[in-house]
Amino acid sequence: MAKRARGSRAPEFLRADEVAAWQGLLETSGRVLRELDQRLQREHGISVGEFDVLITLYNAPDGRLRMAELARSVSLSPAGLTHLVVRLERERLVRRATDPEDRRGSYTVLTAEGLTRLNDARPVHNEVIRRQFLGRITAEDRRRLAAIWMRAQTAPRTRT
C-alpha cells in the first residue's frame, strides 16, 4: 500500500454512479470519434478535427471566425488550431482574411471548396453518429441528454 505524504489528505474517489456516468461518456465518445475519424479520412481525406473546423465555420456568421473564437469552438489550443488551419489552407478549404476594422486581426473563412468537401462528408458523419450513438437511444433519451449537456455546460457547480 502506498504511503501518503505527511500532511496530505486521503484521495477522494468517485462514487460508483459517477464512475459509470463518466466512463460511459468517455467510452461512447471515444468509439464514435475513432470510427468517425477513420471513415472521414478514408472516404473524404479529412480528419474529424478538420471536419469540426469546417462545420464550425459553416455555422458561423458569414462563414468566418477569428482564430481565438474558432479555437474555443473546436476545443483546440491556439497552436494546434494554427497547424490544422494551415493544412486546410493548403487544400484551399479555408482562407485567411484580414479584419477590415482591425488590420492586426484576421478571420478564418470557409471557402467554396471547403463547403463542397464538408457537404460531401456530411452523410458519412451523420451515418456514423446515428449508428454508433443516436440510433442506440430513444428520442426521449436524446431530449434528456441534450438537456443534461446544456445544464452541465451552463449551470453553477453543485456537490451531490
N, C-alpha and C positions, 0 to 999 in steps of 0.2 A: 504494500500500500504506500502510495506517495505521501510524503510529509508536506504539511502546509508550511509556508514561510511564516516566521514569527510575526504575529500581529495581523495576518491576513485572515479574511473570513472564509468560511467553508463555501465551496462553489454552490451556486444556485442552479438547480436543474429544472428543465421544463417539465410540466405535468404531462401525463400520457395524452390527453386531448390536444394539448399544444403541440406536442411532437407529431401527432398524427396529422393535424392541420398543416403544419409547416412542411413535413415530409411529402404530403400529398401535393402541395403546391410545387415543391421542387421537382418531384418525380414527373408530374404531369407536364410542367413547362419544359423540363429537360427533354422528355420524349418527343413532344411536339416540335420543339426548336431543332433538335437533331435531324428529324426527318425533313422538316421544312427546309433547313439549310442544304441537306443533301439533294433534295429534289430541285430546289431553285438553282443550285449550282449546275447540276447535271442537265436540266432541261432549258434553263434560261441564262446561264452564265453569270448569275449574280448570287451573292450571299444573302442570308436572311438579314444581316445588318444593312446591306446596300438596299434591299427591298424596303426596310424600315425607313431609311432616309428618303427614298423616292416617294413612299406613301405619305410620309410626314410633310414633304414639300407639296405634294398634290393637295393635301388637306389645308395647307397654309394659305392665308390671304395672298392673292396674286401668284401663288405657286413659289413663294420665296420666303426665306427666313435668314436672319443674322446667324452667324456661326454659333454664338453663345446660346441663342434660343434653340437652334437645331440640336446642339449637344445636350441640352436639358431634355428636350423632347424624346430623343432616342437613347438616353441614358449612356452616353459615351463621354469619356474625358475629352477636353478640347484637342489634345494631341491625337487621340485615337480617331476622332471625327475628321481632323485635318487629313490624316493619311487616307481615310476612306473616301473623302470628298475628292482628293487628288486622283484616286483611281477612277472615280465616277466622271471626273472632268476629262481624263484621258479617253474615256469611251464616249464622251460627248453626251452623257446622260444628265449632267448638271453643268452649270457655268457659274462663274462668279460675276457679280455686278456691283459696281461702286454705288454706295448710298449717295444720291444726289444732294441730300440735305446735310450729310456729314461725310465728307470725302475721305475721312480716315477709315470709315467703316465699310463693310461690304456685305452683300447678301449672297446666299447660295440659291440658285434659281433652277427649277426643273425645266429641262429642255423638251422639245417635241420628241426627240429620240428617247429621252428618259420616260416620257409619258407612254410612248409605244411599248418600251420594254416592261414598264410597270403593268400596263394593261394586258400584255401577253402573259405575264407571270401570275396575274391575279387568280385565274382558275386553279392553278396548282396550289397557291397559297390557301385559297378558300377550301379546296378539297382536303388538304392535309389537316387543317384546323378542324373541319367538320368531322372527318373520320377519326382523328386521334383524340378529340376532346368534345366538341359541341354535340356531336351525334351520340355520345355516350351518356348524356344527361338530358333531362326533360326541359321543356320550355320554362316551366316553373323554376327548376333548378337554375337555369340561365338568368332569369329575372332576379332570383335571390342572390346569386353570385355577383351580378352587376351591382346590386345594392350594397353588398358586403364590400366589394372592392372600392366603391365610392366612399363608403364610411371609413374604410381603412386608410384611404388617402387624405381625407379631409377632417376627420373627427379628432378632437384632442385625445391624447393618450389616456387610457384608464387602466387600472390594475384590477384584475379579477382573480 
